[in-house]
Amino acid sequence: MPGRTMEFERPWVAVNPPDPPGSIHGLVVEALREIGPGHPLYQKELEAIARRIDCDDVLFLIRSTSEVAVVHLTWTRDRIERLPCPDTEILASMDAFQARMRADAIEWRDG
């Protein structure tokens, strides 16, 4: 999995299995709870690989593709979000995410 071997720059951190409340399983369950018909990730198989420590953005690997998605979870619990929520940016690859991560890191440091 790309997230396990990649070094993340703050504010991004890898998600590890024993990492509550941002556990891999919990983040996927929440994303699937929020994503409904018409959303670009609807019925996609997702794997959480990183999260931001300063907001509710999560990086998901879209299985069976080279794409990844940055999803801003709303944590509204027990309901599908109304489109266009949850806000989602789909990137072509982990390389594309790395460019975004570097920009996020600079913005976070310069704050």
FENNOR-V229570 format. One record per pair of residues at least 24 apart in sequence whose ideal C-beta (glycine too) atoms are under 10 Angstrom apart, sorted by the first residue. I is the first residue (numbers start at 1). GAP is how many residues later the second one is. Records with the same first field share a line. If there is no record, write none. Layout:
I: GAP ; GAP
This chain:
1: 46 ; 48 ; 60
2: 45 ; 47 ; 48 ; 57 ; 59 ; 64 ; 66 ; 91 ; 92 ; 93 ; 95
3: 44 ; 45 ; 46 ; 47 ; 56 ; 57 ; 58 ; 65 ; 91 ; 94
4: 45
5: 89
6: 43 ; 44 ; 53 ; 88 ; 91 ; 92 ; 95
7: 91 ; 94
8: 41 ; 42 ; 43 ; 44 ; 51 ; 89 ; 90 ; 93 ; 96 ; 97
9: 89 ; 92 ; 93 ; 95 ; 96 ; 97 ; 99 ; 100
10: 42 ; 43 ; 44 ; 91 ; 94 ; 95 ; 98 ; 99
11: 40 ; 41 ; 42 ; 43 ; 44 ; 46 ; 90 ; 93 ; 94 ; 96 ; 97 ; 98
12: 37 ; 38 ; 39 ; 40 ; 41 ; 42 ; 45 ; 46 ; 47 ; 58 ; 85 ; 86 ; 88 ; 89 ; 92 ; 93 ; 96
13: 37 ; 38 ; 39 ; 40
14: 34 ; 35 ; 36 ; 37 ; 45
15: 32 ; 33 ; 34 ; 35 ; 36 ; 43 ; 44 ; 45
19: 29 ; 32
21: 54
22: 26 ; 28 ; 29 ; 30 ; 31 ; 34 ; 36 ; 51
23: 25
24: 24 ; 25 ; 27 ; 34
27: 24 ; 29 ; 31 ; 32 ; 33 ; 44 ; 46
28: 30 ; 32
30: 26 ; 28 ; 41 ; 43 ; 44 ; 45 ; 46 ; 47 ; 56
31: 27 ; 29 ; 38 ; 40 ; 42 ; 55 ; 57
32: 48
33: 40 ; 41 ; 42 ; 43 ; 44 ; 45 ; 46 ; 47 ; 48 ; 53
34: 37 ; 38 ; 39 ; 40 ; 41 ; 42 ; 43 ; 45 ; 46 ; 47 ; 51 ; 52 ; 54
35: 36 ; 38 ; 45 ; 46 ; 48 ; 50 ; 51 ; 53
36: 43 ; 44 ; 45 ; 46 ; 47 ; 49 ; 50
37: 43 ; 46
38: 44 ; 45 ; 46
39: 32 ; 41 ; 42 ; 44 ; 45 ; 46 ; 47 ; 49
40: 27 ; 29 ; 43 ; 44 ; 48 ; 49 ; 50
41: 26 ; 28 ; 30 ; 45 ; 47 ; 49
42: 38 ; 41
44: 25 ; 46
46: 25
49: 45 ; 48
50: 47 ; 51
52: 49 ; 52 ; 56
53: 55
54: 50 ; 54 ; 57
55: 49 ; 53
56: 30 ; 31
57: 29 ; 30 ; 32 ; 47
58: 28
59: 30 ; 32 ; 35 ; 38 ; 41 ; 42
60: 28 ; 30
61: 33 ; 36
62: 28 ; 29
65: 25 ; 27 ; 28
66: 25 ; 26 ; 27 ; 28 ; 29 ; 30
67: 24 ; 25 ; 26 ; 27 ; 29 ; 30
68: 24 ; 25 ; 26 ; 27 ; 28 ; 29 ; 32
69: 28
70: 27 ; 30 ; 31 ; 34
